Amino acid sequence: MMHVELELDNRADVDALREPFREFAQSDEDAIAPDDAVCEVISQNARAMTVRFMVRAEDPKKGWGMHCRLREHMLAVASRLDAAAGHETGPAFLPGER
C-alpha cells in the first residue's frame, strides 16, 4: 500500500479532506481496492498534525506515479480549503508560523 503523509495545521478539518481523497482513490487509473483506502491522523505536535493517505497499487512502479499524483491532488485540495490563503472564515490547513 502506497502512502502520502502531509503536515497540516492543527486546525485543519480532516473530514473535509476525506471525500476528495475517496474520489481520488475511486478514479485514479493505478488505484486498486479503493474501499481499502485510508485517511488518518498519525501524529501531532505543537506546530502541526501529520495526515496519512494510503491507497493500494498493483505494483511499485505504478504505485510511485499514483503516490505523486495523490500528493499533488491532496496539496491542491488543502490549498483550496486553507483559510489562511486570504480569508480567516474557516479552518487553516497548511501549517504556518505563529
C-alpha positions in Angstrom: 0.0 0.0 0.0 1.4 3.4 -1.0 1.1 6.3 1.3 1.5 10.0 1.3 2.0 12.0 4.5 1.1 15.7 4.7 1.9 18.0 7.6 -1.2 20.2 8.1 -2.2 22.9 10.5 -3.7 21.5 13.8 -6.9 23.4 12.9 -7.4 21.5 9.6 -10.7 19.7 9.2 -9.6 16.2 8.3 -13.1 15.2 7.4 -13.1 17.9 4.7 -10.2 16.0 3.1 -11.7 12.6 3.2 -14.2 13.0 0.3 -11.7 14.4 -2.2 -9.3 11.6 -1.1 -12.0 8.9 -1.7 -12.8 10.4 -5.1 -9.1 10.2 -6.0 -8.9 6.5 -4.8 -12.0 5.7 -6.9 -10.9 7.4 -10.1 -7.1 7.0 -10.3 -6.1 4.5 -13.0 -3.5 2.9 -10.8 -5.5 2.6 -7.6 -6.8 -0.9 -6.7 -9.1 -1.8 -3.9 -10.4 1.8 -3.4 -12.6 0.6 -0.5 -9.4 -0.2 1.4 -8.1 3.4 1.1 -7.4 5.1 4.4 -7.1 8.7 5.6 -5.9 9.1 9.2 -4.1 11.4 11.5 -0.9 9.6 12.6 0.9 12.3 14.5 0.6 15.7 16.1 2.8 18.3 17.8 2.5 22.0 18.8 3.2 23.1 15.2 1.1 20.7 13.0 -0.5 17.3 12.6 0.5 14.6 10.1 -2.2 13.1 8.0 -1.5 9.9 6.1 -3.4 8.9 2.9 -3.0 5.3 1.9 -4.1 3.6 -1.4 -3.2 0.3 -2.9 -1.4 0.0 -6.3 -0.8 -3.1 -8.4 3.0 -2.8 -8.3 5.7 -0.3 -7.0 6.2 1.4 -10.4 2.5 2.2 -10.8 2.4 3.0 -7.1 5.1 5.7 -7.4 3.2 7.5 -10.1 0.0 7.3 -8.1 1.8 8.4 -5.0 3.0 11.6 -6.8 -0.5 12.3 -8.2 -2.1 11.7 -4.8 0.4 14.2 -3.1 -0.3 16.8 -5.7 -4.1 16.3 -5.5 -4.3 16.5 -1.7 -2.0 19.5 -1.6 -4.2 21.3 -4.1 -7.3 20.3 -2.0 -5.7 21.6 1.2 -4.7 24.8 -0.5 -8.2 25.5 -1.8 -9.6 24.8 1.7 -7.0 26.8 3.5 -8.5 29.8 5.3 -5.0 31.3 5.8 -4.9 31.8 2.0 -6.7 35.1 2.3 -9.8 34.8 4.5 -10.0 33.5 8.0 -13.6 32.4 7.9 -12.7 28.7 8.1 -10.0 26.5 9.4 -6.4 26.7 8.3 -5.0 23.6 6.6 -1.4 24.5 5.7 0.9 24.9 8.8 2.4 28.3 9.4 4.5 30.1 12.0 2.6 31.6 14.9 
